[in-house]
């Protein structure tokens, strides 16, 4: 028998490939399984240790979330969304080897931040 829980905001099932970015620059691959206005459920190896708060980026999109760990059960982690933003466009760096430019994301700046705390 499944448990019915009243939630303030509906969850949307997703399967977004994502990367957890730790304060020391280490990146941990994971997958976001569902999202709502206030949180998300993430799947990652149960052996991986993560801090209470960190950033998580959705691969292939310009979304980045600042999150806080709410719970952990096996390889699933519940995260509270503190802020959401659009990753700023990477600075283009000219390359002598190729006509195209190399780019790298700047995780130290998160543009267009929005807080969802005001929706509670």
TORPA-666833 format. One record per atom (N, C-alpha, C): residue number from 1; residue in three letters; atom name; z negated, x, y. Coordinates in steps of 0.2 Angstrom, whole numbers. Each point is the difference from the previous one (the first is absolute). Layout:
<atoms>
{atom NUM; "ala"; "CA"; {Z; X; Y}}
...
</atoms>
This chain:
<atoms>
{atom 1; "unk"; "N"; {0; 4; -6}}
{atom 1; "unk"; "CA"; {0; -4; 6}}
{atom 1; "unk"; "C"; {0; 4; 6}}
{atom 2; "unk"; "N"; {4; -1; 5}}
{atom 2; "unk"; "CA"; {1; 4; 6}}
{atom 2; "unk"; "C"; {-5; -2; 5}}
{atom 3; "unk"; "N"; {-2; 4; 4}}
{atom 3; "unk"; "CA"; {-5; -1; 5}}
{atom 3; "unk"; "C"; {4; -2; 7}}
{atom 4; "unk"; "N"; {-2; -6; 3}}
{atom 4; "unk"; "CA"; {3; -2; 6}}
{atom 4; "unk"; "C"; {-4; 3; 6}}
{atom 5; "unk"; "N"; {3; 3; 5}}
{atom 5; "unk"; "CA"; {-4; 3; 5}}
{atom 5; "unk"; "C"; {3; -3; 7}}
{atom 6; "unk"; "N"; {-4; -2; 4}}
{atom 6; "unk"; "CA"; {2; -3; 7}}
{atom 6; "unk"; "C"; {1; 7; 4}}
{atom 7; "unk"; "N"; {6; 0; 3}}
{atom 7; "unk"; "CA"; {1; 6; 4}}
{atom 7; "unk"; "C"; {2; -2; 7}}
{atom 8; "unk"; "N"; {-1; 4; 5}}
{atom 8; "unk"; "CA"; {1; -2; 7}}
{atom 8; "unk"; "C"; {8; 0; 1}}
{atom 9; "unk"; "N"; {3; 5; -3}}
{atom 9; "unk"; "CA"; {7; 1; 0}}
{atom 9; "unk"; "C"; {3; 1; -7}}
{atom 10; "unk"; "N"; {6; -3; 0}}
{atom 10; "unk"; "CA"; {4; 0; -7}}
{atom 10; "unk"; "C"; {2; 7; -1}}
{atom 11; "unk"; "N"; {0; 2; -6}}
{atom 11; "unk"; "CA"; {3; 7; -3}}
{atom 11; "unk"; "C"; {7; -1; -2}}
{atom 12; "unk"; "N"; {4; 5; 2}}
{atom 12; "unk"; "CA"; {7; 0; -2}}
{atom 12; "unk"; "C"; {1; 6; -5}}
{atom 13; "unk"; "N"; {2; -2; -6}}
{atom 13; "unk"; "CA"; {2; 6; -5}}
{atom 13; "unk"; "C"; {6; 4; 2}}
{atom 14; "unk"; "N"; {-1; 6; 0}}
{atom 14; "unk"; "CA"; {5; 5; 2}}
{atom 14; "unk"; "C"; {-1; 6; -6}}
{atom 15; "unk"; "N"; {5; 4; 1}}
{atom 15; "unk"; "CA"; {0; 6; -5}}
{atom 15; "unk"; "C"; {3; 6; 5}}
{atom 16; "unk"; "N"; {-4; 2; 5}}
{atom 16; "unk"; "CA"; {2; 5; 4}}
{atom 16; "unk"; "C"; {-2; 7; -2}}
{atom 17; "unk"; "N"; {5; 4; -1}}
{atom 17; "unk"; "CA"; {-2; 7; -1}}
{atom 17; "unk"; "C"; {-3; 3; 6}}
{atom 18; "unk"; "N"; {-6; 3; 0}}
{atom 18; "unk"; "CA"; {-4; 3; 6}}
{atom 18; "unk"; "C"; {-3; 6; -2}}
{atom 19; "unk"; "N"; {-2; 3; 6}}
{atom 19; "unk"; "CA"; {-3; 7; 0}}
{atom 19; "unk"; "C"; {-7; 0; 4}}
{atom 20; "unk"; "N"; {-5; 1; -3}}
{atom 20; "unk"; "CA"; {-7; 1; 3}}
{atom 20; "unk"; "C"; {0; 7; 3}}
{atom 21; "unk"; "N"; {-1; 0; 7}}
{atom 21; "unk"; "CA"; {-1; 6; 3}}
{atom 21; "unk"; "C"; {-7; 2; 2}}
{atom 22; "unk"; "N"; {-3; 5; -3}}
{atom 22; "unk"; "CA"; {-7; 2; 1}}
{atom 22; "unk"; "C"; {0; 4; 7}}
{atom 23; "unk"; "N"; {-6; 0; 3}}
{atom 23; "unk"; "CA"; {-1; 4; 6}}
{atom 23; "unk"; "C"; {2; 7; -1}}
{atom 24; "unk"; "N"; {-1; 3; -6}}
{atom 24; "unk"; "CA"; {2; 7; 0}}
{atom 24; "unk"; "C"; {8; 1; -1}}
{atom 25; "unk"; "N"; {4; -5; 0}}
{atom 25; "unk"; "CA"; {7; 0; -1}}
{atom 25; "unk"; "C"; {2; -1; -7}}
{atom 26; "unk"; "N"; {-4; 0; -5}}
{atom 26; "unk"; "CA"; {2; -1; -7}}
{atom 26; "unk"; "C"; {3; -7; 0}}
{atom 27; "unk"; "N"; {5; -1; -4}}
{atom 27; "unk"; "CA"; {3; -7; -1}}
{atom 27; "unk"; "C"; {0; -2; -8}}
{atom 28; "unk"; "N"; {-2; -6; -1}}
{atom 28; "unk"; "CA"; {-1; -3; -6}}
{atom 28; "unk"; "C"; {5; -6; -1}}
{atom 29; "unk"; "N"; {4; 0; -5}}
{atom 29; "unk"; "CA"; {5; -5; -1}}
{atom 29; "unk"; "C"; {-4; -6; -3}}
{atom 30; "unk"; "N"; {2; -6; 2}}
{atom 30; "unk"; "CA"; {-4; -6; -3}}
{atom 30; "unk"; "C"; {5; -6; 1}}
{atom 31; "unk"; "N"; {-2; -6; -1}}
{atom 31; "unk"; "CA"; {4; -6; 0}}
{atom 31; "unk"; "C"; {-4; -6; 3}}
{atom 32; "unk"; "N"; {2; -3; 5}}
{atom 32; "unk"; "CA"; {-3; -6; 3}}
{atom 32; "unk"; "C"; {2; -6; -4}}
{atom 33; "unk"; "N"; {-4; -4; -3}}
{atom 33; "unk"; "CA"; {1; -5; -4}}
{atom 33; "unk"; "C"; {0; -7; 4}}
{atom 34; "unk"; "N"; {-5; -1; 5}}
{atom 34; "unk"; "CA"; {0; -6; 4}}
{atom 34; "unk"; "C"; {-2; 2; 6}}
{atom 35; "unk"; "N"; {1; -5; 5}}
{atom 35; "unk"; "CA"; {-2; 1; 7}}
{atom 35; "unk"; "C"; {-2; -6; 3}}
{atom 36; "unk"; "N"; {-4; 0; 5}}
{atom 36; "unk"; "CA"; {-2; -6; 4}}
{atom 36; "unk"; "C"; {-1; 2; 7}}
{atom 37; "unk"; "N"; {-2; -4; 5}}
{atom 37; "unk"; "CA"; {-1; 2; 7}}
{atom 37; "unk"; "C"; {-6; 5; 0}}
{atom 38; "unk"; "N"; {-5; 0; -5}}
{atom 38; "unk"; "CA"; {-6; 4; 1}}
{atom 38; "unk"; "C"; {0; 6; -5}}
{atom 39; "unk"; "N"; {4; 0; -5}}
{atom 39; "unk"; "CA"; {-1; 5; -6}}
{atom 39; "unk"; "C"; {6; 0; -4}}
{atom 40; "unk"; "N"; {-1; 4; -5}}
{atom 40; "unk"; "CA"; {5; 2; -5}}
{atom 40; "unk"; "C"; {-3; 2; -7}}
{atom 41; "unk"; "N"; {4; -1; -5}}
{atom 41; "unk"; "CA"; {-3; 3; -7}}
{atom 41; "unk"; "C"; {5; 6; -1}}
{atom 42; "unk"; "N"; {-2; 5; -2}}
{atom 42; "unk"; "CA"; {4; 6; -2}}
{atom 42; "unk"; "C"; {-2; 3; -7}}
{atom 43; "unk"; "N"; {6; 2; -3}}
{atom 43; "unk"; "CA"; {-1; 3; -7}}
{atom 43; "unk"; "C"; {1; 7; 1}}
{atom 44; "unk"; "N"; {-5; 4; -3}}
{atom 44; "unk"; "CA"; {1; 7; -1}}
{atom 44; "unk"; "C"; {-4; 3; -6}}
{atom 45; "unk"; "N"; {1; 6; -2}}
{atom 45; "unk"; "CA"; {-4; 2; -6}}
{atom 45; "unk"; "C"; {-8; 0; 1}}
{atom 46; "unk"; "N"; {-3; -3; -5}}
{atom 46; "unk"; "CA"; {-7; 0; 1}}
{atom 46; "unk"; "C"; {-4; 6; 0}}
{atom 47; "unk"; "N"; {3; 6; -1}}
{atom 47; "unk"; "CA"; {-3; 7; 0}}
{atom 47; "unk"; "C"; {1; 2; 8}}
{atom 48; "unk"; "N"; {4; -3; 4}}
{atom 48; "unk"; "CA"; {1; 2; 7}}
{atom 48; "unk"; "C"; {-6; -2; 4}}
{atom 49; "unk"; "N"; {-3; 5; 4}}
{atom 49; "unk"; "CA"; {-6; -2; 4}}
{atom 49; "unk"; "C"; {3; 0; 7}}
{atom 50; "unk"; "N"; {-2; -6; 4}}
{atom 50; "unk"; "CA"; {3; -1; 7}}
{atom 50; "unk"; "C"; {-6; -1; 4}}
{atom 51; "unk"; "N"; {0; 2; 6}}
{atom 51; "unk"; "CA"; {-5; -1; 5}}
{atom 51; "unk"; "C"; {-1; -8; 2}}
{atom 52; "unk"; "N"; {-5; -1; 4}}
{atom 52; "unk"; "CA"; {-1; -7; 2}}
{atom 52; "unk"; "C"; {5; -3; 5}}
{atom 53; "unk"; "N"; {3; 5; 4}}
{atom 53; "unk"; "CA"; {5; -2; 5}}
{atom 53; "unk"; "C"; {5; 5; 0}}
{atom 54; "unk"; "N"; {7; -2; 1}}
{atom 54; "unk"; "CA"; {6; 4; 0}}
{atom 54; "unk"; "C"; {6; -4; 2}}
{atom 55; "unk"; "N"; {5; 3; 0}}
{atom 55; "unk"; "CA"; {7; -3; 2}}
{atom 55; "unk"; "C"; {4; -1; -6}}
{atom 56; "unk"; "N"; {4; -5; 0}}
{atom 56; "unk"; "CA"; {5; -1; -6}}
{atom 56; "unk"; "C"; {6; -2; 3}}
{atom 57; "unk"; "N"; {6; 3; -2}}
{atom 57; "unk"; "CA"; {6; -1; 2}}
{atom 57; "unk"; "C"; {5; -3; -5}}
{atom 58; "unk"; "N"; {4; -5; 2}}
{atom 58; "unk"; "CA"; {4; -4; -5}}
{atom 58; "unk"; "C"; {7; 4; 1}}
{atom 59; "unk"; "N"; {2; 3; -6}}
{atom 59; "unk"; "CA"; {6; 4; -1}}
{atom 59; "unk"; "C"; {6; -4; 2}}
{atom 60; "unk"; "N"; {5; 2; 4}}
{atom 60; "unk"; "CA"; {6; -4; 1}}
{atom 60; "unk"; "C"; {-1; -5; 6}}
{atom 61; "unk"; "N"; {-6; 0; 3}}
{atom 61; "unk"; "CA"; {-1; -4; 5}}
{atom 61; "unk"; "C"; {-4; 4; 5}}
{atom 62; "unk"; "N"; {0; -3; 7}}
{atom 62; "unk"; "CA"; {-3; 4; 5}}
{atom 62; "unk"; "C"; {-8; -2; 1}}
{atom 63; "unk"; "N"; {-2; -3; -6}}
{atom 63; "unk"; "CA"; {-7; -3; 1}}
{atom 63; "unk"; "C"; {-5; 5; -2}}
{atom 64; "unk"; "N"; {-6; 0; 3}}
{atom 64; "unk"; "CA"; {-6; 4; -1}}
{atom 64; "unk"; "C"; {-6; -4; 1}}
{atom 65; "unk"; "N"; {-5; 1; -5}}
{atom 65; "unk"; "CA"; {-6; -4; 1}}
{atom 65; "unk"; "C"; {-6; 5; 0}}
{atom 66; "unk"; "N"; {-5; -2; 5}}
{atom 66; "unk"; "CA"; {-6; 4; -1}}
{atom 66; "unk"; "C"; {-5; -5; -3}}
{atom 67; "unk"; "N"; {-3; 2; -6}}
{atom 67; "unk"; "CA"; {-3; -4; -4}}
{atom 67; "unk"; "C"; {-7; 2; -2}}
{atom 68; "unk"; "N"; {-4; -4; -3}}
{atom 68; "unk"; "CA"; {-7; 2; -2}}
{atom 68; "unk"; "C"; {-1; -3; -7}}
{atom 69; "unk"; "N"; {-2; 4; -5}}
{atom 69; "unk"; "CA"; {-1; -3; -7}}
{atom 69; "unk"; "C"; {-6; -5; 0}}
{atom 70; "unk"; "N"; {2; -6; -3}}
{atom 70; "unk"; "CA"; {-5; -5; -1}}
{atom 70; "unk"; "C"; {-2; -1; -7}}
{atom 71; "unk"; "N"; {4; 2; -5}}
{atom 71; "unk"; "CA"; {-3; 0; -7}}
{atom 71; "unk"; "C"; {5; 4; -4}}
{atom 72; "unk"; "N"; {-2; 1; -6}}
{atom 72; "unk"; "CA"; {4; 4; -5}}
{atom 72; "unk"; "C"; {-2; -2; -7}}
{atom 73; "unk"; "N"; {5; -2; -4}}
{atom 73; "unk"; "CA"; {0; -2; -7}}
{atom 73; "unk"; "C"; {5; 3; -4}}
{atom 74; "unk"; "N"; {-2; 5; -4}}
{atom 74; "unk"; "CA"; {5; 4; -4}}
{atom 74; "unk"; "C"; {6; 3; 5}}
{atom 75; "unk"; "N"; {6; -2; -1}}
{atom 75; "unk"; "CA"; {5; 3; 4}}
{atom 75; "unk"; "C"; {2; -4; 5}}
{atom 76; "unk"; "N"; {-4; -5; 2}}
{atom 76; "unk"; "CA"; {2; -5; 6}}
{atom 76; "unk"; "C"; {-6; 2; 5}}
{atom 77; "unk"; "N"; {3; 0; 7}}
{atom 77; "unk"; "CA"; {-5; 1; 5}}
{atom 77; "unk"; "C"; {2; -5; 6}}
{atom 78; "unk"; "N"; {-6; -4; 2}}
{atom 78; "unk"; "CA"; {1; -4; 5}}
{atom 78; "unk"; "C"; {-1; 3; 7}}
{atom 79; "unk"; "N"; {4; -1; 5}}
{atom 79; "unk"; "CA"; {0; 3; 6}}
{atom 79; "unk"; "C"; {0; -5; 6}}
{atom 80; "unk"; "N"; {-5; 1; 5}}
{atom 80; "unk"; "CA"; {0; -4; 6}}
{atom 80; "unk"; "C"; {5; 4; 5}}
{atom 81; "unk"; "N"; {4; -4; 3}}
{atom 81; "unk"; "CA"; {5; 3; 5}}
{atom 81; "unk"; "C"; {-4; 0; 7}}
{atom 82; "unk"; "N"; {-1; 6; 2}}
{atom 82; "unk"; "CA"; {-3; 1; 7}}
{atom 82; "unk"; "C"; {5; 0; 5}}
{atom 83; "unk"; "N"; {6; 3; -1}}
{atom 83; "unk"; "CA"; {5; 0; 5}}
{atom 83; "unk"; "C"; {7; 0; -4}}
{atom 84; "unk"; "N"; {5; -2; 3}}
{atom 84; "unk"; "CA"; {7; 0; -2}}
{atom 84; "unk"; "C"; {4; 3; 5}}
{atom 85; "unk"; "N"; {5; 4; -1}}
{atom 85; "unk"; "CA"; {5; 2; 5}}
{atom 85; "unk"; "C"; {6; 2; -3}}
{atom 86; "unk"; "N"; {5; 2; 5}}
{atom 86; "unk"; "CA"; {6; 2; -2}}
{atom 86; "unk"; "C"; {0; 8; 1}}
{atom 87; "unk"; "N"; {2; 3; -6}}
{atom 87; "unk"; "CA"; {1; 7; 1}}
{atom 87; "unk"; "C"; {5; 2; 5}}
{atom 88; "unk"; "N"; {-2; 5; 5}}
{atom 88; "unk"; "CA"; {5; 2; 5}}
{atom 88; "unk"; "C"; {6; 3; -3}}
{atom 89; "unk"; "N"; {5; 0; 3}}
{atom 89; "unk"; "CA"; {6; 3; -2}}
{atom 89; "unk"; "C"; {-1; 8; 0}}
{atom 90; "unk"; "N"; {2; 3; -6}}
{atom 90; "unk"; "CA"; {-1; 7; 0}}
{atom 90; "unk"; "C"; {4; 4; 5}}
{atom 91; "unk"; "N"; {-3; 5; 2}}
{atom 91; "unk"; "CA"; {3; 5; 5}}
{atom 91; "unk"; "C"; {6; 3; -4}}
{atom 92; "unk"; "N"; {6; 0; 3}}
{atom 92; "unk"; "CA"; {5; 4; -3}}
{atom 92; "unk"; "C"; {0; 7; 2}}
{atom 93; "unk"; "N"; {1; 4; -6}}
{atom 93; "unk"; "CA"; {0; 7; 1}}
{atom 93; "unk"; "C"; {6; 3; -1}}
{atom 94; "unk"; "N"; {4; 4; 4}}
{atom 94; "unk"; "CA"; {6; 2; -1}}
{atom 94; "unk"; "C"; {0; 6; -6}}
{atom 95; "unk"; "N"; {5; 0; -4}}
{atom 95; "unk"; "CA"; {1; 4; -6}}
{atom 95; "unk"; "C"; {6; 4; 1}}
{atom 96; "unk"; "N"; {-1; 7; -1}}
{atom 96; "unk"; "CA"; {6; 4; 0}}
{atom 96; "unk"; "C"; {5; 0; -6}}
{atom 97; "unk"; "N"; {-3; -3; -6}}
{atom 97; "unk"; "CA"; {3; 0; -6}}
{atom 97; "unk"; "C"; {5; -6; -1}}
{atom 98; "unk"; "N"; {-2; -5; 3}}
{atom 98; "unk"; "CA"; {4; -7; -1}}
{atom 98; "unk"; "C"; {1; -3; 7}}
{atom 99; "unk"; "N"; {5; -4; 0}}
{atom 99; "unk"; "CA"; {1; -4; 6}}
{atom 99; "unk"; "C"; {-5; -6; 1}}
{atom 100; "unk"; "N"; {-3; -2; -5}}
{atom 100; "unk"; "CA"; {-5; -5; 1}}
{atom 100; "unk"; "C"; {-7; 3; 1}}
{atom 101; "unk"; "N"; {-4; -4; 3}}
{atom 101; "unk"; "CA"; {-7; 2; 2}}
{atom 101; "unk"; "C"; {-5; -2; -5}}
{atom 102; "unk"; "N"; {-5; 5; 0}}
{atom 102; "unk"; "CA"; {-6; -1; -5}}
{atom 102; "unk"; "C"; {-5; -4; 4}}
{atom 103; "unk"; "N"; {-3; -5; -4}}
{atom 103; "unk"; "CA"; {-5; -4; 3}}
{atom 103; "unk"; "C"; {-7; 1; -4}}
{atom 104; "unk"; "N"; {-5; -1; 4}}
{atom 104; "unk"; "CA"; {-7; -1; -4}}
{atom 104; "unk"; "C"; {-4; -5; 4}}
{atom 105; "unk"; "N"; {-4; -4; -4}}
{atom 105; "unk"; "CA"; {-4; -5; 3}}
{atom 105; "unk"; "C"; {-6; 3; 3}}
{atom 106; "unk"; "N"; {-2; -2; 6}}
{atom 106; "unk"; "CA"; {-6; 2; 3}}
{atom 106; "unk"; "C"; {-6; -5; -1}}
{atom 107; "unk"; "N"; {-4; 2; -5}}
{atom 107; "unk"; "CA"; {-6; -5; -2}}
{atom 107; "unk"; "C"; {-6; 1; 5}}
{atom 108; "unk"; "N"; {0; 4; 5}}
{atom 108; "unk"; "CA"; {-5; 1; 5}}
{atom 108; "unk"; "C"; {1; -5; 6}}
{atom 109; "unk"; "N"; {6; -4; 0}}
{atom 109; "unk"; "CA"; {1; -5; 5}}
{atom 109; "unk"; "C"; {2; -6; -4}}
{atom 110; "unk"; "N"; {-3; -5; 1}}
{atom 110; "unk"; "CA"; {2; -7; -2}}
{atom 110; "unk"; "C"; {2; -4; 6}}
{atom 111; "unk"; "N"; {6; -2; 0}}
{atom 111; "unk"; "CA"; {2; -4; 6}}
{atom 111; "unk"; "C"; {-1; -8; -1}}
{atom 112; "unk"; "N"; {0; -3; 5}}
{atom 112; "unk"; "CA"; {-1; -8; 0}}
{atom 112; "unk"; "C"; {-5; -2; -4}}
{atom 113; "unk"; "N"; {-6; 2; 1}}
{atom 113; "unk"; "CA"; {-6; -2; -4}}
{atom 113; "unk"; "C"; {-2; -7; 1}}
{atom 114; "unk"; "N"; {-2; -4; -5}}
{atom 114; "unk"; "CA"; {-2; -7; 0}}
{atom 114; "unk"; "C"; {-6; -1; -4}}
{atom 115; "unk"; "N"; {-5; -3; 3}}
{atom 115; "unk"; "CA"; {-6; -1; -4}}
{atom 115; "unk"; "C"; {0; -7; -2}}
{atom 116; "unk"; "N"; {-2; -1; -7}}
{atom 116; "unk"; "CA"; {-1; -7; -2}}
{atom 116; "unk"; "C"; {-7; -3; 0}}
{atom 117; "unk"; "N"; {-4; 4; 2}}
{atom 117; "unk"; "CA"; {-7; -2; 1}}
{atom 117; "unk"; "C"; {-1; -6; 4}}
{atom 118; "unk"; "N"; {5; -1; 5}}
{atom 118; "unk"; "CA"; {-1; -5; 5}}
{atom 118; "unk"; "C"; {2; -7; -3}}
{atom 119; "unk"; "N"; {3; 0; -6}}
{atom 119; "unk"; "CA"; {3; -6; -3}}
{atom 119; "unk"; "C"; {-6; -3; -5}}
{atom 120; "unk"; "N"; {-5; 3; 0}}
{atom 120; "unk"; "CA"; {-6; -3; -5}}
{atom 120; "unk"; "C"; {-3; -6; 4}}
</atoms>
